[in-house]
Amino acid sequence: MDLRTWVCLGTGASLALATGCGGKPSAAARGPAQVTIESTTTASQAELAAAFPEGKFQARCAYVESDLPRFERMYTISAGQIDTYFEDQPDRHQSTYLEQDAQFETKRSSAWDAQQGILLLDGMIYLTEHKSLEPLHAFAVCTVDGDLDRAARKSAAQHDAELNAYAARRAEVVKVAAASAKAAADAEAAEAAEAAEDEQLDRLERLDAIESLRLTAGASGPKAEVSLSVTATLEDGSTMRIGQGDPIFREAFGTKIVHGTTAMMVEVWYRDDKTIRDQREIGYSFDIEHTFECHGKAGLTGHDFDSARGMYYHGRKGEDGPDLTVEITTTGRTTDDGRQILRYRVGCDGRSKVFVTSESAPVHVGTYGGKGGHGVQLASGAGGNGGNGGDGGDITVTVDPSVRRYKLVPVSEGGKGGAPSDARGASDVSAYGKRGNDGASGDYAERREPVEIP
């Protein structure tokens, strides 16, 4: 469609008289009348917008609200402003900011909670306003096909009624389309489920020819989830591997798992012939990562009170991190792939923890100094200093000579220095308080000697 001027009709006693285009007075001018819906289109805004002129063009628009004077203005409109969002949610609209010709003065104001939009319907452009949970309202209307008489025959109420009837038709179209799509998706899902069930029945039928089975299992520890699968050998020499998560596993096989301290006893049998079975002791991998941390308390702030009930003003030093001890010995067991299973005891500040893990599993231990307290302004207005951070604690590791290797990740870290305060009314930063120093790291020591951990 070529770029063209779109003539918009005005309001007042008569739409036609408002534009000087001639024609009969509108229904609104003649008094209340029965509102009859003439439009029947169900085309989407996207379909209607596809025939819109490319780029921007000037449209002469007029208000169609009876409480406003007859008034025309220019709007710059582009296809991108058509409210295609309306298609997915007919009761909501995107906000549209219309470019207005400066030579016309604004004669109306929008409600603060109203959204403006542009909708197309039956050869006309509607400039609309919409509030949540309220009907659509057209405040200006433009003819698309130049048929001014057709637009003039409709009152403001008629235009609004047409728009809301269209919105209801579109809502029904969207509802029917959604229901159709859901029905298609449900049918597809049912077909897929039926195909999966047929496949499972075929596999169960193949298992009727089972001659032997071999289980494979694993777990990282006594309380960890067990992974389990079965490899079935059939009469023709072929095999089927069936995991515990497979839908046919529970129907085809029975299982029994007994957990121990370092290993578990796993038994699997074929339900239709319990003589076809396998039983194995499976050692835990103990690939379990552990973390143990100790922290010093943060230093008191300048707001805190000293023993004489006076404020500190300067931040206090953070508490040093507690000293941390680590003891490592063997359990006398190895994993199925030959790695030692180790027993750890870690402790600090009256706390301790004992656990078992493999030689290759990382164990993180750390002792951290507390952060220095922040300063506040002194009574004199001078800046208060931040407190120093606490030092990290010492870490001592004792390893039994029987331990081949282990994976300890030790950290001793001082706390951050506390923040200072500025000085009241001072522009010279030298009058400010000083940030506290960060704490130092503690020492690390390791020795080899016999370790016994119950």
C-alpha positions in Angstrom: 0.0 0.0 0.0 1.4 3.4 -1.0 2.1 6.1 1.5 -1.0 8.3 1.8 -2.7 10.8 4.1 -5.3 9.1 6.3 -8.2 11.4 7.1 -9.6 11.1 10.6 -13.1 12.0 11.7 -13.9 14.3 14.6 -16.5 14.3 17.3 -19.0 16.6 18.9 -22.6 16.8 17.7 -21.7 15.2 14.5 -18.5 13.3 13.3 -19.0 14.6 9.8 -19.6 18.2 10.8 -16.4 18.0 12.9 -14.3 17.5 9.8 -16.3 19.6 7.4 -16.6 16.5 5.2 -20.4 16.7 5.0 -22.8 13.8 5.7 -25.6 13.3 8.1 -25.4 14.0 11.8 -24.2 11.0 13.9 -26.4 8.9 16.1 -24.9 10.6 19.1 -26.1 13.9 17.9 -29.7 12.6 17.4 -29.9 11.1 20.9 -29.5 7.7 22.4 -29.8 4.8 19.9 -29.6 1.1 20.0 -25.9 0.0 19.5 -25.7 -2.6 16.7 -22.5 -4.5 16.1 -21.7 -4.4 12.3 -18.2 -5.8 12.2 -17.7 -9.6 12.0 -14.0 -9.8 11.2 -11.9 -12.2 13.3 -8.6 -11.3 11.5 -5.7 -10.8 13.8 -3.9 -7.4 14.2 -0.8 -9.0 12.8 -2.7 -9.9 9.6 -4.3 -6.4 9.4 -0.9 -4.7 10.1 0.7 -6.6 7.2 -1.2 -4.4 4.8 -0.2 -1.2 6.6 2.1 1.3 4.7 5.8 0.8 5.3 7.6 3.4 7.3 6.0 6.4 9.0 3.2 8.5 7.6 1.1 11.4 8.8 -2.5 10.7 9.7 -5.0 13.5 10.5 -6.9 12.3 13.5 -9.8 13.7 15.5 -11.2 12.9 19.0 -14.4 11.0 19.2 -15.3 11.7 22.8 -18.5 13.7 23.4 -17.1 15.7 26.3 -14.4 17.3 24.1 -14.6 20.1 21.6 -14.5 19.1 17.9 -10.8 19.0 17.4 -8.4 17.5 14.8 -4.7 16.8 15.1 -1.9 15.1 13.2 -0.3 11.8 14.4 2.7 10.1 13.0 2.0 6.4 12.8 4.1 3.4 11.7 3.3 -0.3 11.3 5.5 -1.1 14.3 3.0 0.7 16.6 0.1 -1.6 15.7 -0.9 -3.4 18.9 0.0 -7.0 17.8 0.6 -7.8 21.5 -3.2 -7.7 21.7 -3.3 -11.1 20.0 -1.9 -13.1 22.9 -3.7 -11.3 25.7 -6.7 -9.4 24.3 -7.3 -7.8 27.7 -3.9 -6.1 27.8 -2.1 -3.6 25.6 1.4 -2.3 25.1 1.9 1.4 25.7 2.2 3.4 22.5 3.8 6.9 22.4 2.3 8.8 19.5 4.3 11.5 17.8 2.1 14.6 17.6 2.3 17.6 15.2 3.4 20.6 17.2 0.9 23.0 15.5 -2.0 21.3 17.4 -2.6 21.9 21.1 -3.5 18.9 23.3 -7.2 19.1 24.3 -7.4 16.0 26.5 -5.4 14.2 29.1 -5.1 10.4 29.7 -5.7 8.8 33.0 -2.5 7.9 34.8 -3.3 4.2 34.8 -4.4 4.0 31.2 -2.4 2.4 28.4 -2.6 3.7 24.8 -2.6 1.5 21.8 -3.3 1.5 18.1 -5.8 -1.1 16.7 -7.1 -1.7 13.2 -10.6 -2.7 12.4 -12.7 -2.7 9.3 -10.7 -0.1 7.4 -10.2 2.3 10.3 -7.4 3.1 12.6 -8.4 3.3 16.3 -6.3 5.2 18.8 -7.3 3.5 22.0 -7.0 3.8 25.7 -7.3 0.8 28.1 -7.4 0.4 31.8 -6.9 -3.0 33.5 -10.2 -4.9 33.8 -12.1 -2.2 31.9 -13.4 -2.2 28.3 -11.5 -0.8 25.4 -12.1 2.9 24.6 -11.4 4.7 21.4 -10.5 8.4 21.8 -9.7 9.0 18.2 -10.6 7.2 14.9 -9.3 7.4 11.3 -10.7 6.0 8.1 -8.4 3.7 6.2 -10.3 3.4 3.0 -11.4 7.1 2.8 -15.1 6.1 3.3 -15.9 9.1 5.5 -19.7 8.5 5.5 -19.3 5.0 6.9 -17.2 6.3 9.8 -19.5 9.2 10.4 -22.5 7.0 10.9 -21.0 5.6 14.1 -21.1 7.4 17.4 -18.3 7.2 20.0 -20.3 4.5 21.8 -20.7 2.5 18.6 -16.9 2.6 17.9 -16.2 1.4 21.4 -18.8 -1.3 21.1 -17.3 -2.5 17.8 -13.8 -2.6 19.4 -14.9 -4.6 22.4 -16.9 -7.0 20.3 -13.8 -7.6 18.1 -11.8 -8.2 21.3 -14.3 -10.8 22.4 -14.2 -12.5 19.0 -10.4 -12.5 19.0 -10.4 -13.9 22.6 -12.6 -16.8 21.4 -10.3 -17.4 18.4 -7.3 -17.5 20.7 -9.2 -19.8 23.1 -10.2 -22.2 20.4 -6.7 -22.2 18.9 -5.2 -22.9 22.4 -7.7 -25.7 23.0 -6.9 -27.2 19.5 -3.1 -27.0 20.2 -3.6 -28.6 23.6 -5.7 -31.4 22.1 -3.0 -32.0 19.5 -0.3 -32.0 22.1 -2.3 -34.4 24.3 -2.8 -36.7 21.3 0.9 -36.6 20.5 1.8 -37.4 24.1 -0.7 -40.3 24.2 0.7 -41.7 21.0 4.3 -41.4 22.3 3.3 -43.0 25.6 1.6 -45.9 23.7 4.7 -46.3 21.5 6.9 -46.3 24.7 4.7 -48.9 26.3 4.8 -51.1 23.2 8.6 -50.9 23.2 8.7 -51.8 26.9 6.5 -54.9 26.3 8.8 -55.9 23.4 11.9 -55.7 25.7 10.2 -57.6 28.4 9.3 -60.3 25.9 13.0 -60.4 24.8 13.9 -61.0 28.5 12.0 -64.2 28.4 15.1 -65.7 26.8 17.4 -64.6 29.6 20.2 -67.1 30.6 22.3 -65.1 33.1 22.7 -61.6 34.5 25.5 -59.5 35.9 25.0 -56.5 38.2 27.0 -53.3 38.3 26.5 -51.0 41.3 28.2 -48.1 43.1 27.8 -45.5 45.8 30.0 -42.9 47.4 29.1 -43.9 50.9 26.5 -45.7 53.2 24.0 -42.9 53.0 24.5 -42.0 49.3 22.2 -42.9 46.4 23.1 -46.3 44.9 23.5 -46.5 41.1 22.5 -50.0 39.8 22.2 -51.7 36.5 21.9 -55.2 35.1 23.4 -56.7 32.0 21.3 -59.6 30.9 22.7 -62.3 28.5 20.1 -63.9 26.3 19.9 -67.4 24.7 21.2 -66.1 21.3 24.2 -64.5 22.9 23.0 -60.9 22.7 22.9 -58.7 25.8 20.5 -56.1 27.2 21.7 -53.5 29.7 18.9 -52.2 31.9 19.5 -49.4 34.4 17.6 -49.0 37.7 15.8 -45.9 36.2 14.5 -47.9 33.3 10.7 -48.4 33.4 11.0 -52.2 33.0 13.6 -52.7 35.7 11.3 -53.1 38.7 9.0 -55.3 36.7 11.8 -57.6 35.5 14.1 -57.7 38.6 14.0 -57.9 42.3 16.8 -56.3 44.4 18.2 -56.3 47.9 20.9 -53.9 49.3 22.5 -54.2 52.7 24.8 -51.3 53.7 27.9 -51.7 55.8 30.5 -49.2 57.0 32.8 -49.4 54.0 30.9 -51.6 51.5 27.4 -52.8 50.6 26.1 -56.2 49.7 23.9 -56.0 46.5 21.8 -58.9 45.2 19.6 -58.9 42.0 17.4 -61.7 40.6 15.1 -62.2 37.7 11.5 -62.2 38.9 10.2 -64.9 36.6 13.1 -67.3 37.5 14.8 -66.5 40.8 17.6 -69.0 40.1 18.9 -66.4 37.6 20.6 -64.0 40.0 23.9 -62.2 40.9 25.3 -61.1 44.3 28.3 -58.9 44.9 30.0 -56.9 47.7 30.6 -53.4 46.4 33.0 -51.1 48.1 32.0 -47.5 48.5 34.1 -45.0 46.4 34.1 -42.5 49.3 34.6 -39.7 46.7 33.0 -37.3 49.1 34.3 -33.7 49.4 34.4 -32.4 53.0 34.8 -28.8 54.4 35.6 -27.8 58.0 36.0 -24.1 58.9 36.8 -22.1 62.1 36.2 -18.3 62.4 37.3 -15.6 64.8 34.7 -13.1 65.8 34.6 -9.7 64.2 36.0 -6.8 66.3 33.8 -4.4 68.2 32.8 -1.2 66.3 33.2 2.4 67.3 29.5 2.3 68.4 30.2 -0.3 71.1 30.8 0.6 74.7 34.0 0.0 76.7 34.2 -1.2 80.3 33.6 2.5 81.5 30.4 2.7 79.3 32.1 5.1 77.0 32.0 4.6 73.2 35.1 3.1 71.6 34.9 5.3 68.5 37.9 3.5 67.1 37.1 -0.1 65.8 38.6 -3.0 67.8 40.8 -5.7 66.5 39.1 -8.8 65.1 39.5 -12.1 67.0 42.3 -14.4 65.8 41.1 -17.5 64.1 41.3 -20.6 66.3 44.2 -23.1 65.8 43.1 -26.0 63.8 44.3 -29.6 64.0 44.0 -32.4 61.3 44.7 -36.1 62.0 44.7 -38.6 59.2 45.0 -42.4 59.3 44.0 -45.4 57.2 41.0 -47.7 57.7 42.8 -50.8 56.3 40.4 -50.8 53.4 40.7 -49.8 49.8 38.2 -48.9 47.1 37.6 -51.4 44.3 40.2 -49.5 42.2 42.9 -49.7 44.9 42.7 -46.3 46.5 43.1 -46.1 50.2 40.1 -45.2 52.4 41.2 -42.7 55.0 39.8 -41.6 58.3 40.1 -37.9 59.3 39.6 -36.1 62.6 39.6 -32.3 62.3 39.0 -29.9 65.2 39.2 -26.4 66.5 37.9 -24.3 69.4 36.3 -27.3 71.1 34.6 -28.6 68.0 35.6 -31.8 66.2 34.5 -33.9 63.2 35.4 -37.5 62.2 34.7 -38.8 58.7 35.9 -41.3 56.1 36.8 -40.5 52.6 39.1 -41.7 49.8 42.7 -40.6 49.3 41.7 -38.7 46.2 38.7 -36.8 47.6 39.5 -33.2 48.5 39.2 -32.1 52.2 39.0 -28.3 52.7 40.0 -26.9 56.2 40.3 -23.3 57.1 40.8 -20.9 60.0 39.9 -17.3 59.5 40.6 -14.2 61.6 37.7 -11.9 62.4 37.2 -8.6 60.5 38.2 -5.4 62.3 35.5 -3.2 63.7 34.6 0.0 61.8 35.4 3.4 63.3 33.0 6.3 64.0 33.5 10.0 64.4 35.1 11.1 67.7 33.3 13.6 69.9 35.7 16.2 68.6 34.6 15.5 65.0 37.9 13.8 64.0 37.7 10.6 62.1 37.8 7.2 63.9 40.2 4.4 62.9 39.1 1.0 61.8 40.3 -2.0 63.9 42.9 -4.4 62.6 41.8 -7.8 61.3 42.4 -10.8 63.4 45.2 -13.3 62.4 44.4 -16.6 60.9 45.0 -19.6 63.3 47.8 -22.1 63.0 47.1 -25.4 61.2 48.8 -28.6 62.5 48.5 -31.8 60.4 49.5 -35.2 61.8 49.6 -38.1 59.3 49.9 -41.8 60.1 52.9 -43.4 58.3 50.5 -45.9 56.7 48.9 -43.2 54.6 50.2 -43.2 51.1 48.6 -39.9 49.9 45.9 -37.6 50.8 44.3 -34.4 49.4 44.1 -31.7 52.0 43.4 -28.1 51.1 44.4 -25.9 54.1 43.8 -22.2 54.4 44.8 -19.8 57.2 43.7 -16.2 56.4 43.7 -13.0 58.4 40.5 -10.9 58.7 40.1 -7.7 56.7 40.9 -4.4 58.4 37.9 -2.4 59.6 36.6 0.7 57.7 37.5 4.2 59.1 35.1 7.1 59.4 35.4 10.5 57.8 35.8 13.7 59.9 32.9 16.0 60.4 33.1 19.0 58.0 36.7 18.1 57.0 37.7 18.4 53.3 41.2 17.2 54.0 41.3 13.4 53.9 44.2 13.4 56.3 41.7 14.2 59.0 39.8 11.1 58.3 40.4 7.9 60.3 42.6 5.1 59.0 41.5 1.8 57.7 42.7 -1.1 60.0 45.4 -3.5 58.8 44.5 -6.9 57.5 45.3 -9.8 59.8 48.2 -12.2 59.0 48.0 -15.8 58.1 48.9 -18.5 60.6 51.6 -21.1 60.4 51.2 -24.6 58.8 53.0 -27.6 60.2 52.9 -31.3 59.2 54.4 -34.3 60.9 54.3 -38.1 60.4 53.6 -40.2 63.5 51.1 -42.9 64.5 47.5 -41.8 64.6 44.6 -43.6 66.2 41.1 -42.4 65.5 38.2 -44.5 67.0 
